[in-house]
Amino acid sequence: MTRLAVFVATVGYCGYFPVAPGTVGSAAGLVFYLLVWWAQSPVFEVALIALLFAAGVWAGTTSERYFGGIDPGPIVMDEVVGMLITLAFIPVGLTGALIGFVLFRIFDVIKPFPARRFEALHGGLGVMADDAMAAIYANICLRIILYLRPGWL
């Protein structure tokens, strides 16, 4: 069971990338976003985010014990879900997705209130919740950009 949890938490071992695993995990999130873009279904989008968030909570809790720390670097399922939330319900093309990627990475690193507080939640919930909050900030910024420059994204 631990092997499966580590596989899920590291998103097929993407989290083992030696340099910037969080950035690699966010890039993997763009691959998952392609499924959402292809499906063109808000129901599918919500279901995928909820399913991956729940899987991340479970896998994150188990993987924290495996790696022996709180929110260890190889766990990148939170970045995948973060990218999906960043781009949720926003009709963007490649440019918009890349801007969302950059915005999410910025908010994930600086963790504005209350994102940093969410890290203190127990186990996998803390792993997932802080990135989800950072992604909400990125989503709002992306919406503001879309409002100000409608044809740009």
Salt bridges, closest charged atoms under 4 A:
GLU79 OE2 - ARG105 NH1 3.89
ASP108 OD2 - ARG105 NH1 2.83
ASP108 OD1 - LYS111 NZ 2.77
GLU119 OE1 - ARG116 NH1 3.54
ASP130 OD2 - LYS111 NZ 2.71
ASP131 OD1 - LYS111 NZ 3.66
